[in-house]
Amino acid sequence: MNKMKNLTDPAGATPRPDPPLNNELVRTESQQSESQPKHSPKSIIANLQKTLRRTLRVPAMLD
C-alpha cells in the first residue's frame, strides 16, 4: 500500500508551489484605500449630486 499522497492531477501536471510571501509588502485593500484615497468625500458628493440632477432633472438652484 502506498501511503504517499499523489501530487499530480489526472492530466499528469504537478502543481506549482505557492510563492513565498513578503509580509512587508503585502497590504490589504482597506490599508491601501486608507493611505491612498482615490476620491475625496467632497468630490464623491459632487459627483452624486450631478448624477441625481441628470437622473431626476432637478434644477441646480435647489442645492
VOPAGU-2260 file (C-alpha; in pm, 1 decimal, decimal comma):
REM VOPAGU-2260
SITE   aa  ch    i         X         Y         Z
SITE  MET   A    0       0,0       0,0       0,0
SITE  ASN   A    1     134,2     338,9     -95,5
SITE  LYS   A    2      54,7     595,2     173,7
SITE  MET   A    3     220,5     883,7     -14,2
SITE  LYS   A    4     -16,5    1146,1    -147,5
SITE  ASN   A    5     -30,7    1164,5    -526,8
SITE  LEU   A    6      97,7    1512,7    -621,0
SITE  THR   A    7     -16,3    1508,1    -983,4
SITE  ASP   A    8    -360,8    1581,3   -1120,5
SITE  PRO   A    9    -532,6    1341,3   -1366,9
SITE  ALA   A   10    -360,9    1515,5   -1659,8
SITE  GLY   A   11     -19,7    1447,9   -1506,9
SITE  ALA   A   12      64,6    1807,9   -1419,0
SITE  THR   A   13     249,7    1875,4   -1095,8
SITE  PRO   A   14     108,2    2172,5    -900,3
SITE  ARG   A   15     338,3    2470,6    -862,6
SITE  PRO   A   16     428,2    2566,4    -505,2
SITE  ASP   A   17     294,2    2896,2    -376,3
SITE  PRO   A   18     548,2    3179,2    -397,8
SITE  PRO   A   19     690,4    3294,6     -64,0
SITE  LEU   A   20     512,9    3593,5      85,1
SITE  ASN   A   21     697,7    3911,7     167,5
SITE  ASN   A   22     494,8    4029,0     466,2
SITE  GLU   A   23     635,1    4381,2     447,8
SITE  LEU   A   24     486,7    4440,8     102,8
SITE  VAL   A   25     155,2    4260,5     145,5
SITE  ARG   A   26    -121,7    4514,7     210,1
SITE  THR   A   27    -491,3    4459,0     240,2
SITE  GLU   A   28    -740,2    4654,3      31,0
SITE  SER   A   29    -850,2    4859,3     333,3
SITE  GLN   A   30    -491,7    4960,3     410,1
SITE  GLN   A   31    -437,7    5072,1      51,9
SITE  SER   A   32    -753,9    5280,0      42,7
SITE  GLU   A   33    -664,2    5449,6     372,8
SITE  SER   A   34    -318,1    5554,3     259,2
SITE  GLN   A   35    -412,9    5643,0     -99,1
SITE  PRO   A   36    -772,7    5766,8    -122,0
SITE  LYS   A   37    -899,0    5769,0    -479,5
SITE  HIS   A   38   -1155,5    6045,0    -429,4
SITE  SER   A   39   -1220,5    6296,6    -156,5
SITE  PRO   A   40   -1560,9    6295,5      15,4
SITE  LYS   A   41   -1637,8    6634,6    -141,5
SITE  SER   A   42   -1575,2    6507,4    -494,4
SITE  ILE   A   43   -1787,4    6197,3    -430,8
SITE  ILE   A   44   -2078,2    6411,9    -307,6
SITE  ALA   A   45   -2042,8    6649,9    -603,1
SITE  ASN   A   46   -2048,6    6359,6    -849,8
SITE  LEU   A   47   -2354,2    6208,9    -680,9
SITE  GLN   A   48   -2534,6    6544,0    -694,6
SITE  LYS   A   49   -2460,4    6577,7   -1066,8
SITE  THR   A   50   -2584,6    6225,4   -1130,5
SITE  LEU   A   51   -2903,9    6284,7    -933,1
SITE  ARG   A   52   -2971,6    6610,8   -1117,1
SITE  ARG   A   53   -2937,4    6437,1   -1452,4
SITE  THR   A   54   -3148,5    6141,6   -1342,8
SITE  LEU   A   55   -3423,2    6333,7   -1165,5
SITE  ARG   A   56   -3397,2    6655,5   -1370,6
SITE  VAL   A   57   -3380,0    6869,3   -1056,9
SITE  PRO   A   58   -3292,4    7236,4   -1117,1
SITE  ALA   A   59   -2943,7    7332,7    -997,6
SITE  MET   A   60   -3081,4    7616,6    -781,4
SITE  LEU   A   61   -3207,5    7362,3    -524,2
SITE  ASP   A   62   -2853,5    7297,5    -395,6
